[in-house]
Amino acid sequence: MKTKSGRVTGGALLMAFTLMAAAQPVRFQDPLGDDNGPGTYVYPGSEVYSPGSFDLTAVEISLRRRQLHIQACVNSELQDPWGTGAGFAVQMVLVFIDTDRASTSGYRKGLPGTNVRFSPRDSWEKVIILSPQHQSHVLAEARRKAPDLLADGALLVPKRSSGKGRCISGNVPAESIDPSERYDLENWRYQVLMQSNEGFPAKGDLLTRKVNKKPGKHRFGGGHDRDCDPHVLDVLAPPAKGGEDEISAQHEMLSYECDPEGRATRWATLNLVTVD
C-alpha cells in the first residue's frame, strides 16, 4: 500500500477500493421460535427478558468504508431497561469467523462462559463481541478472562455497538479481520451465538449469563446447575436459510451430557455455516 517514502500510491488505493467494492454482503436467516438452546431452555422471570428478545432471525455481514459491519436481528423490539445508552441491554451477540477454511488452524473452544466447542472440522480465527457495555469494559474483562485471544488479535470489540428496532449492529476495522485486505466474505465461514449480557458474571465467564436447572428472575432455566451445559440461547444452523429443519439441527448442536458430579462428558459442539 505504501512506498518506501511512506506515500500511498494511486495504484494501491485503486486496488484496495476495488477489492472492497467486490466484496458482497453475506446474509443468513434463522427460524423463529428456537431461542431455547438445546430445546429445553426457558427465559428468566424478569419482564426485561421479553419474549423473542433472544430469538435470532437474521444476520448480515458487509464492508462499509474499510469497516466490517455486523448486523444481527431478533424477534422482538429492542429495549434498554438498564439505561446502557446503546439501544439494547439484555442481549450479547458473538460472531465467530473462519477466514482460512482450515480445520488445523485457529480455535475450537467458544468464549469463556459459553461452554461450547466447535467440531473437529471447524475452527475460527476471529470473534467479534457485540455488547451493550462500553468497549473499555469488555476489553478489560477479556484481558482477565481471555488474554490469549486478545494477544493473538482474535477477539475484537466495536468502539460502540448499538441497537435500533430489532437489530443490533457494530463495526470493526476490516484489516483486523484480514490483514491481507482480500476481504473474501463469501468464502469465510461463520457462526453467530445469541447470549445474554451479564453485568455481574462469574469469575471465569466473559460477561455471559448462566443457564440453571430452574429459572430465576435473572437466570435462564432448563439447563444444569453446574458448568457442563451451553450458556447459549440461539445459534445459526447450516444452511442458515431459516428452514424449520434447522431447529432440530440447532438442538442437536447444543445438546450436551454431564456426569453425576456435573462435569461435561460431551460438550455442546457447533458447526460453522458457509455462504452458498
ZADO-1210 file (C-alpha; in nm, 4 decimals, padded with zeros to 6 digits):
<atoms>
<atom x="00.0000" y="00.0000" z="00.0000" code="MET" pos="1"/>
<atom x="00.2874" y="00.2410" z="00.0777" code="LYS" pos="2"/>
<atom x="00.6121" y="00.3279" z="-00.0991" code="THR" pos="3"/>
<atom x="00.9454" y="00.3431" z="00.0854" code="LYS" pos="4"/>
<atom x="00.8803" y="00.7130" z="00.1389" code="SER" pos="5"/>
<atom x="00.5561" y="00.6238" z="00.3192" code="GLY" pos="6"/>
<atom x="00.3271" y="00.7626" z="00.0480" code="ARG" pos="7"/>
<atom x="00.0248" y="00.5660" z="-00.0595" code="VAL" pos="8"/>
<atom x="00.0341" y="00.5008" z="-00.4332" code="THR" pos="9"/>
<atom x="-00.2660" y="00.5642" z="-00.6545" code="GLY" pos="10"/>
<atom x="-00.2499" y="00.2078" z="-00.7857" code="GLY" pos="11"/>
<atom x="-00.2544" y="00.0653" z="-00.4364" code="ALA" pos="12"/>
<atom x="-00.5531" y="00.2790" z="-00.3421" code="LEU" pos="13"/>
<atom x="-00.7371" y="00.1708" z="-00.6544" code="LEU" pos="14"/>
<atom x="-00.6652" y="-00.1928" z="-00.5798" code="MET" pos="15"/>
<atom x="-00.7860" y="-00.1593" z="-00.2199" code="ALA" pos="16"/>
<atom x="-01.1118" y="00.0100" z="-00.3198" code="PHE" pos="17"/>
<atom x="-01.1648" y="-00.2447" z="-00.5989" code="THR" pos="18"/>
<atom x="-01.1256" y="-00.5320" z="-00.3538" code="LEU" pos="19"/>
<atom x="-01.3689" y="-00.3751" z="-00.1110" code="MET" pos="20"/>
<atom x="-01.6216" y="-00.2979" z="-00.3824" code="ALA" pos="21"/>
<atom x="-01.6061" y="-00.6604" z="-00.4974" code="ALA" pos="22"/>
<atom x="-01.6869" y="-00.7948" z="-00.1507" code="ALA" pos="23"/>
<atom x="-02.0588" y="-00.8731" z="-00.1436" code="GLN" pos="24"/>
<atom x="-02.2585" y="-00.8723" z="00.1808" code="PRO" pos="25"/>
<atom x="-02.3358" y="-01.2142" z="00.3221" code="VAL" pos="26"/>
<atom x="-02.6731" y="-01.2862" z="00.4789" code="ARG" pos="27"/>
<atom x="-02.8058" y="-01.5668" z="00.6939" code="PHE" pos="28"/>
<atom x="-03.1516" y="-01.6438" z="00.8302" code="GLN" pos="29"/>
<atom x="-03.2597" y="-01.8353" z="01.1371" code="ASP" pos="30"/>
<atom x="-03.6021" y="-01.9871" z="01.2078" code="PRO" pos="31"/>
<atom x="-03.8415" y="-01.8309" z="01.4562" code="LEU" pos="32"/>
<atom x="-03.9085" y="-01.9827" z="01.7947" code="GLY" pos="33"/>
<atom x="-03.5783" y="-02.1632" z="01.8503" code="ASP" pos="34"/>
<atom x="-03.4463" y="-01.9368" z="02.1284" code="ASP" pos="35"/>
<atom x="-03.4379" y="-02.2328" z="02.3660" code="ASN" pos="36"/>
<atom x="-03.0802" y="-02.3608" z="02.3284" code="GLY" pos="37"/>
<atom x="-03.0882" y="-02.7426" z="02.3063" code="PRO" pos="38"/>
<atom x="-03.4682" y="-02.7291" z="02.3161" code="GLY" pos="39"/>
<atom x="-03.5240" y="-02.7065" z="02.6911" code="THR" pos="40"/>
<atom x="-03.4227" y="-02.3538" z="02.7903" code="TYR" pos="41"/>
<atom x="-03.6743" y="-02.1007" z="02.9205" code="VAL" pos="42"/>
<atom x="-03.6418" y="-01.7275" z="02.9790" code="TYR" pos="43"/>
<atom x="-03.5763" y="-01.5680" z="03.3197" code="PRO" pos="44"/>
<atom x="-03.8714" y="-01.4390" z="03.5191" code="GLY" pos="45"/>
<atom x="-03.7997" y="-01.0667" z="03.4942" code="SER" pos="46"/>
<atom x="-04.0077" y="-00.8796" z="03.2384" code="GLU" pos="47"/>
<atom x="-03.6945" y="-00.7203" z="03.0898" code="VAL" pos="48"/>
<atom x="-03.6351" y="-01.0515" z="02.9074" code="TYR" pos="49"/>
<atom x="-03.9263" y="-01.0053" z="02.6692" code="SER" pos="50"/>
<atom x="-04.0448" y="-01.2957" z="02.4514" code="PRO" pos="51"/>
<atom x="-03.8401" y="-01.3262" z="02.1324" code="GLY" pos="52"/>
<atom x="-03.5629" y="-01.0963" z="02.2525" code="SER" pos="53"/>
<atom x="-03.3036" y="-01.3750" z="02.2151" code="PHE" pos="54"/>
<atom x="-03.4602" y="-01.5311" z="01.9052" code="ASP" pos="55"/>
<atom x="-03.2045" y="-01.4688" z="01.6319" code="LEU" pos="56"/>
<atom x="-03.3793" y="-01.4149" z="01.2974" code="THR" pos="57"/>
<atom x="-03.1232" y="-01.2726" z="01.0526" code="ALA" pos="58"/>
<atom x="-02.7560" y="-01.1790" z="01.0263" code="VAL" pos="59"/>
<atom x="-02.5838" y="-00.9608" z="00.7677" code="GLU" pos="60"/>
<atom x="-02.2086" y="-00.9062" z="00.7372" code="ILE" pos="61"/>
<atom x="-02.0803" y="-00.6419" z="00.4969" code="SER" pos="62"/>
<atom x="-01.7989" y="-00.3983" z="00.4252" code="LEU" pos="63"/>
<atom x="-01.8574" y="-00.0282" z="00.4810" code="ARG" pos="64"/>
<atom x="-01.5720" y="00.2187" z="00.4309" code="ARG" pos="65"/>
<atom x="-01.2967" y="-00.0189" z="00.5425" code="ARG" pos="66"/>
<atom x="-01.5113" y="-00.1418" z="00.8323" code="GLN" pos="67"/>
<atom x="-01.6620" y="-00.4867" z="00.8719" code="LEU" pos="68"/>
<atom x="-02.0247" y="-00.4207" z="00.9633" code="HIS" pos="69"/>
<atom x="-02.2220" y="-00.6801" z="01.1592" code="ILE" pos="70"/>
<atom x="-02.5993" y="-00.6692" z="01.1982" code="GLN" pos="71"/>
<atom x="-02.7909" y="-00.9306" z="01.3962" code="ALA" pos="72"/>
<atom x="-03.1691" y="-00.9128" z="01.4304" code="CYS" pos="73"/>
<atom x="-03.4071" y="-01.0717" z="01.6813" code="VAL" pos="74"/>
<atom x="-03.7795" y="-01.1451" z="01.7018" code="ASN" pos="75"/>
<atom x="-03.8667" y="-00.8583" z="01.9363" code="SER" pos="76"/>
<atom x="-03.8301" y="-00.4824" z="01.9594" code="GLU" pos="77"/>
<atom x="-03.5076" y="-00.3976" z="02.1388" code="LEU" pos="78"/>
<atom x="-03.5269" y="-00.2212" z="02.4735" code="GLN" pos="79"/>
<atom x="-03.2769" y="-00.0605" z="02.7082" code="ASP" pos="80"/>
<atom x="-03.4244" y="-00.1229" z="03.0544" code="PRO" pos="81"/>
<atom x="-03.0870" y="-00.0833" z="03.2253" code="TRP" pos="82"/>
<atom x="-03.0039" y="00.2500" z="03.0648" code="GLY" pos="83"/>
<atom x="-02.6880" y="00.1461" z="02.8798" code="THR" pos="84"/>
<atom x="-02.7419" y="00.4122" z="02.6142" code="GLY" pos="85"/>
<atom x="-02.6737" y="00.1539" z="02.3426" code="ALA" pos="86"/>
<atom x="-03.0371" y="00.0962" z="02.2467" code="GLY" pos="87"/>
<atom x="-03.0293" y="-00.2582" z="02.3874" code="PHE" pos="88"/>
<atom x="-02.9281" y="-00.4096" z="02.7205" code="ALA" pos="89"/>
<atom x="-03.0021" y="-00.7785" z="02.7798" code="VAL" pos="90"/>
<atom x="-02.8509" y="-00.9312" z="02.4649" code="GLN" pos="91"/>
<atom x="-02.4909" y="-01.0081" z="02.3690" code="MET" pos="92"/>
<atom x="-02.4022" y="-01.1361" z="02.0217" code="VAL" pos="93"/>
<atom x="-02.0865" y="-01.3357" z="01.9468" code="LEU" pos="94"/>
<atom x="-01.9787" y="-01.3605" z="01.5814" code="VAL" pos="95"/>
<atom x="-01.7140" y="-01.6233" z="01.5036" code="PHE" pos="96"/>
<atom x="-01.5324" y="-01.6089" z="01.1686" code="ILE" pos="97"/>
<atom x="-01.3134" y="-01.8691" z="00.9998" code="ASP" pos="98"/>
<atom x="-01.1068" y="-01.6802" z="00.7414" code="THR" pos="99"/>
<atom x="-00.8898" y="-01.9627" z="00.6065" code="ASP" pos="100"/>
<atom x="-01.1343" y="-02.2591" z="00.5970" code="ARG" pos="101"/>
<atom x="-00.8647" y="-02.4774" z="00.7518" code="ALA" pos="102"/>
<atom x="-00.9586" y="-02.7046" z="01.0404" code="SER" pos="103"/>
<atom x="-00.5957" y="-02.7278" z="01.1559" code="THR" pos="104"/>
<atom x="-00.5620" y="-02.3585" z="01.2426" code="SER" pos="105"/>
<atom x="-00.7452" y="-02.1255" z="01.4769" code="GLY" pos="106"/>
<atom x="-00.9525" y="-02.2064" z="01.7841" code="TYR" pos="107"/>
<atom x="-01.2115" y="-02.4708" z="01.8644" code="ARG" pos="108"/>
<atom x="-01.3316" y="-02.3518" z="02.2043" code="LYS" pos="109"/>
<atom x="-01.6007" y="-02.0892" z="02.2439" code="GLY" pos="110"/>
<atom x="-01.5513" y="-01.7867" z="02.4674" code="LEU" pos="111"/>
<atom x="-01.5233" y="-01.8431" z="02.8445" code="PRO" pos="112"/>
<atom x="-01.8697" y="-01.8935" z="02.9896" code="GLY" pos="113"/>
<atom x="-02.0388" y="-02.0149" z="02.6716" code="THR" pos="114"/>
<atom x="-01.9464" y="-02.3793" z="02.7354" code="ASN" pos="115"/>
<atom x="-01.9390" y="-02.4704" z="02.3667" code="VAL" pos="116"/>
<atom x="-01.6846" y="-02.6283" z="02.1358" code="ARG" pos="117"/>
<atom x="-01.6561" y="-02.6361" z="01.7579" code="PHE" pos="118"/>
<atom x="-01.6478" y="-02.9586" z="01.5610" code="SER" pos="119"/>
<atom x="-01.3094" y="-03.1124" z="01.4613" code="PRO" pos="120"/>
<atom x="-01.3564" y="-02.9888" z="01.1047" code="ARG" pos="121"/>
<atom x="-01.4485" y="-02.6360" z="01.2151" code="ASP" pos="122"/>
<atom x="-01.2271" y="-02.3745" z="01.3786" code="SER" pos="123"/>
<atom x="-01.2259" y="-01.9978" z="01.3898" code="TRP" pos="124"/>
<atom x="-00.9679" y="-01.7176" z="01.3762" code="GLU" pos="125"/>
<atom x="-01.1730" y="-01.4149" z="01.4874" code="LYS" pos="126"/>
<atom x="-01.4613" y="-01.3448" z="01.7233" code="VAL" pos="127"/>
<atom x="-01.6486" y="-01.0140" z="01.7416" code="ILE" pos="128"/>
<atom x="-01.8454" y="-00.9279" z="02.0562" code="ILE" pos="129"/>
<atom x="-02.1499" y="-00.7024" z="02.0178" code="LEU" pos="130"/>
<atom x="-02.2189" y="-00.5909" z="02.3736" code="SER" pos="131"/>
<atom x="-02.4254" y="-00.3061" z="02.5203" code="PRO" pos="132"/>
<atom x="-02.1394" y="-00.2444" z="02.7631" code="GLN" pos="133"/>
<atom x="-01.8640" y="00.0007" z="02.6731" code="HIS" pos="134"/>
<atom x="-01.5704" y="-00.1264" z="02.4712" code="GLN" pos="135"/>
<atom x="-01.3254" y="-00.0454" z="02.7501" code="SER" pos="136"/>
<atom x="-01.5153" y="-00.2625" z="02.9974" code="HIS" pos="137"/>
<atom x="-01.5498" y="-00.5568" z="02.7587" code="VAL" pos="138"/>
<atom x="-01.1778" y="-00.5413" z="02.6763" code="LEU" pos="139"/>
<atom x="-01.0888" y="-00.5191" z="03.0463" code="ALA" pos="140"/>
<atom x="-01.2904" y="-00.8350" z="03.1087" code="GLU" pos="141"/>
<atom x="-01.1223" y="-01.0031" z="02.8113" code="ALA" pos="142"/>
<atom x="-00.7770" y="-00.9165" z="02.9445" code="ARG" pos="143"/>
<atom x="-00.8622" y="-01.1084" z="03.2618" code="ARG" pos="144"/>
<atom x="-01.0524" y="-01.3980" z="03.1115" code="LYS" pos="145"/>
<atom x="-00.9285" y="-01.4444" z="02.7530" code="ALA" pos="146"/>
<atom x="-00.5802" y="-01.2849" z="02.7418" code="PRO" pos="147"/>
<atom x="-00.4538" y="-01.5305" z="02.4811" code="ASP" pos="148"/>
<atom x="-00.7279" y="-01.4282" z="02.2368" code="LEU" pos="149"/>
<atom x="-00.6503" y="-01.0588" z="02.2844" code="LEU" pos="150"/>
<atom x="-00.2765" y="-01.1140" z="02.2428" code="ALA" pos="151"/>
<atom x="-00.3408" y="-01.3063" z="01.9214" code="ASP" pos="152"/>
<atom x="-00.5717" y="-01.0368" z="01.7840" code="GLY" pos="153"/>
<atom x="-00.8516" y="-01.2940" z="01.7725" code="ALA" pos="154"/>
<atom x="-01.1008" y="-01.1085" z="01.9935" code="LEU" pos="155"/>
<atom x="-01.2485" y="-00.7840" z="01.8634" code="LEU" pos="156"/>
<atom x="-01.4935" y="-00.5365" z="02.0153" code="VAL" pos="157"/>
<atom x="-01.6555" y="-00.2445" z="01.8284" code="PRO" pos="158"/>
<atom x="-01.5993" y="00.1019" z="01.9711" code="LYS" pos="159"/>
<atom x="-01.9727" y="00.1035" z="02.0302" code="ARG" pos="160"/>
<atom x="-02.2410" y="-00.1490" z="01.9441" code="SER" pos="161"/>
<atom x="-02.5920" y="-00.0148" z="01.9007" code="SER" pos="162"/>
<atom x="-02.9473" y="-00.1397" z="01.8834" code="GLY" pos="163"/>
<atom x="-03.2305" y="00.0028" z="01.6746" code="LYS" pos="164"/>
<atom x="-03.5687" y="-00.1513" z="01.6058" code="GLY" pos="165"/>
<atom x="-03.4990" y="-00.5229" z="01.6197" code="ARG" pos="166"/>
<atom x="-03.1347" y="-00.5205" z="01.5085" code="CYS" pos="167"/>
<atom x="-02.8025" y="-00.4971" z="01.6921" code="ILE" pos="168"/>
<atom x="-02.5040" y="-00.3733" z="01.4925" code="SER" pos="169"/>
<atom x="-02.1385" y="-00.2841" z="01.5251" code="GLY" pos="170"/>
<atom x="-01.8234" y="-00.2211" z="01.3195" code="ASN" pos="171"/>
<atom x="-01.4626" y="-00.3342" z="01.3497" code="VAL" pos="172"/>
<atom x="-01.1739" y="-00.2402" z="01.1189" code="PRO" pos="173"/>
<atom x="-01.1763" y="-00.4785" z="00.8233" code="ALA" pos="174"/>
<atom x="-00.7988" y="-00.5145" z="00.8268" code="GLU" pos="175"/>
<atom x="-00.8214" y="-00.6529" z="01.1816" code="SER" pos="176"/>
<atom x="-01.0079" y="-00.9500" z="01.0323" code="ILE" pos="177"/>
<atom x="-00.7924" y="-00.9943" z="00.7222" code="ASP" pos="178"/>
<atom x="-00.4594" y="-00.8052" z="00.7126" code="PRO" pos="179"/>
<atom x="-00.4139" y="-00.9159" z="00.3505" code="SER" pos="180"/>
<atom x="-00.7145" y="-00.6949" z="00.2668" code="GLU" pos="181"/>
<atom x="-00.8669" y="-00.9515" z="00.0336" code="ARG" pos="182"/>
<atom x="-01.1941" y="-00.9464" z="00.2323" code="TYR" pos="183"/>
<atom x="-01.3384" y="-01.2571" z="00.0719" code="ASP" pos="184"/>
<atom x="-01.6557" y="-01.2555" z="00.2789" code="LEU" pos="185"/>
<atom x="-01.8290" y="-01.5170" z="00.0640" code="GLU" pos="186"/>
<atom x="-01.5524" y="-01.7710" z="00.1269" code="ASN" pos="187"/>
<atom x="-01.5283" y="-01.7178" z="00.5009" code="TRP" pos="188"/>
<atom x="-01.7240" y="-01.9395" z="00.7371" code="ARG" pos="189"/>
<atom x="-01.9322" y="-01.8109" z="01.0276" code="TYR" pos="190"/>
<atom x="-02.1188" y="-01.8902" z="01.3460" code="GLN" pos="191"/>
<atom x="-02.3327" y="-01.6487" z="01.5484" code="VAL" pos="192"/>
<atom x="-02.4261" y="-01.7090" z="01.9109" code="LEU" pos="193"/>
<atom x="-02.7031" y="-01.5283" z="02.0956" code="MET" pos="194"/>
<atom x="-02.6073" y="-01.4863" z="02.4596" code="GLN" pos="195"/>
<atom x="-02.7277" y="-01.2616" z="02.7402" code="SER" pos="196"/>
<atom x="-02.5247" y="-00.9665" z="02.8634" code="ASN" pos="197"/>
<atom x="-02.4313" y="-01.0160" z="03.2290" code="GLU" pos="198"/>
<atom x="-02.3241" y="-00.7210" z="03.4402" code="GLY" pos="199"/>
<atom x="-02.2002" y="-00.9404" z="03.7251" code="PHE" pos="200"/>
<atom x="-02.0519" y="-01.2515" z="03.5601" code="PRO" pos="201"/>
<atom x="-01.8976" y="-01.5495" z="03.7343" code="ALA" pos="202"/>
<atom x="-01.5229" y="-01.5353" z="03.7944" code="LYS" pos="203"/>
<atom x="-01.4238" y="-01.7140" z="03.4751" code="GLY" pos="204"/>
<atom x="-01.7102" y="-01.6067" z="03.2473" code="ASP" pos="205"/>
<atom x="-01.6679" y="-01.3350" z="02.9866" code="LEU" pos="206"/>
<atom x="-01.9848" y="-01.1328" z="03.0593" code="LEU" pos="207"/>
<atom x="-02.2060" y="-01.4354" z="02.9925" code="THR" pos="208"/>
<atom x="-02.5312" y="-01.5068" z="03.1767" code="ARG" pos="209"/>
<atom x="-02.5703" y="-01.8602" z="03.3061" code="LYS" pos="210"/>
<atom x="-02.8431" y="-02.1144" z="03.2421" code="VAL" pos="211"/>
<atom x="-02.9542" y="-02.3071" z="03.5507" code="ASN" pos="212"/>
<atom x="-03.1851" y="-02.6030" z="03.6075" code="LYS" pos="213"/>
<atom x="-03.4669" y="-02.3793" z="03.7273" code="LYS" pos="214"/>
<atom x="-03.5243" y="-02.0251" z="03.6006" code="PRO" pos="215"/>
<atom x="-03.4815" y="-01.7288" z="03.8309" code="GLY" pos="216"/>
<atom x="-03.5523" y="-01.3603" z="03.7999" code="LYS" pos="217"/>
<atom x="-03.2296" y="-01.3116" z="03.6049" code="HIS" pos="218"/>
<atom x="-03.1350" y="-01.6713" z="03.5243" code="ARG" pos="219"/>
<atom x="-03.2404" y="-01.8858" z="03.2320" code="PHE" pos="220"/>
<atom x="-03.3793" y="-02.2280" z="03.3209" code="GLY" pos="221"/>
<atom x="-03.3947" y="-02.5716" z="03.1643" code="GLY" pos="222"/>
<atom x="-03.0231" y="-02.6411" z="03.1841" code="GLY" pos="223"/>
<atom x="-02.7852" y="-02.7618" z="03.4548" code="HIS" pos="224"/>
<atom x="-02.6682" y="-02.6003" z="03.7768" code="ASP" pos="225"/>
<atom x="-02.3049" y="-02.6844" z="03.7020" code="ARG" pos="226"/>
<atom x="-02.0921" y="-02.5626" z="03.4113" code="ASP" pos="227"/>
<atom x="-02.1498" y="-02.8508" z="03.1715" code="CYS" pos="228"/>
<atom x="-02.4393" y="-02.7010" z="02.9733" code="ASP" pos="229"/>
<atom x="-02.4062" y="-02.4421" z="02.6939" code="PRO" pos="230"/>
<atom x="-02.4984" y="-02.0907" z="02.8059" code="HIS" pos="231"/>
<atom x="-02.6320" y="-02.0047" z="02.4622" code="VAL" pos="232"/>
<atom x="-02.9909" y="-01.9323" z="02.3581" code="LEU" pos="233"/>
<atom x="-02.9730" y="-01.9430" z="01.9794" code="ASP" pos="234"/>
<atom x="-02.7201" y="-02.0158" z="01.7036" code="VAL" pos="235"/>
<atom x="-02.7131" y="-02.0429" z="01.3276" code="LEU" pos="236"/>
<atom x="-02.7610" y="-02.3948" z="01.1929" code="ALA" pos="237"/>
<atom x="-02.6477" y="-02.4949" z="00.8431" code="PRO" pos="238"/>
<atom x="-02.7512" y="-02.3979" z="00.5811" code="PRO" pos="239"/>
<atom x="-02.8753" y="-02.0902" z="00.7734" code="ALA" pos="240"/>
<atom x="-03.1670" y="-02.0183" z="00.5416" code="LYS" pos="241"/>
<atom x="-03.4341" y="-02.0189" z="00.8124" code="GLY" pos="242"/>
<atom x="-03.5872" y="-02.3589" z="00.7397" code="GLY" pos="243"/>
<atom x="-03.7734" y="-02.5433" z="01.0149" code="GLU" pos="244"/>
<atom x="-03.5275" y="-02.8332" z="00.9882" code="ASP" pos="245"/>
<atom x="-03.2627" y="-02.6000" z="01.1272" code="GLU" pos="246"/>
<atom x="-03.4393" y="-02.6024" z="01.4647" code="ILE" pos="247"/>
<atom x="-03.3630" y="-02.9712" z="01.5210" code="SER" pos="248"/>
<atom x="-03.0101" y="-02.9147" z="01.3876" code="ALA" pos="249"/>
<atom x="-02.9571" y="-02.6423" z="01.6476" code="GLN" pos="250"/>
<atom x="-03.0934" y="-02.8625" z="01.9248" code="HIS" pos="251"/>
<atom x="-02.8512" y="-03.1352" z="01.8233" code="GLU" pos="252"/>
<atom x="-02.5505" y="-02.9000" z="01.8166" code="MET" pos="253"/>
<atom x="-02.6352" y="-02.7593" z="02.1600" code="LEU" pos="254"/>
<atom x="-02.7111" y="-03.0957" z="02.3191" code="SER" pos="255"/>
<atom x="-02.4719" y="-03.1994" z="02.5964" code="TYR" pos="256"/>
<atom x="-02.4115" y="-03.4635" z="02.8625" code="GLU" pos="257"/>
<atom x="-02.2980" y="-03.4295" z="03.2235" code="CYS" pos="258"/>
<atom x="-02.1711" y="-03.6830" z="03.4740" code="ASP" pos="259"/>
<atom x="-02.3222" y="-03.7080" z="03.8257" code="PRO" pos="260"/>
<atom x="-02.0693" y="-03.4521" z="03.9536" code="GLU" pos="261"/>
<atom x="-02.1748" y="-03.2005" z="03.6903" code="GLY" pos="262"/>
<atom x="-01.8695" y="-03.2363" z="03.4666" code="ARG" pos="263"/>
<atom x="-01.9213" y="-03.2340" z="03.0925" code="ALA" pos="264"/>
<atom x="-01.8861" y="-03.5747" z="02.9325" code="THR" pos="265"/>
<atom x="-01.9995" y="-03.4337" z="02.5979" code="ARG" pos="266"/>
<atom x="-01.9780" y="-03.0625" z="02.5219" code="TRP" pos="267"/>
<atom x="-02.2248" y="-02.8820" z="02.3000" code="ALA" pos="268"/>
<atom x="-02.0474" y="-02.8822" z="01.9635" code="THR" pos="269"/>
<atom x="-02.1127" y="-02.6285" z="01.6885" code="LEU" pos="270"/>
<atom x="-02.0684" y="-02.6293" z="01.3126" code="ASN" pos="271"/>
<atom x="-01.9796" y="-02.3264" z="01.1047" code="LEU" pos="272"/>
<atom x="-02.2072" y="-02.2080" z="00.8253" code="VAL" pos="273"/>
<atom x="-02.0995" y="-02.1261" z="00.4727" code="THR" pos="274"/>
<atom x="-02.2325" y="-01.8977" z="00.2009" code="VAL" pos="275"/>
<atom x="-02.3909" y="-02.0811" z="-00.0926" code="ASP" pos="276"/>
</atoms>
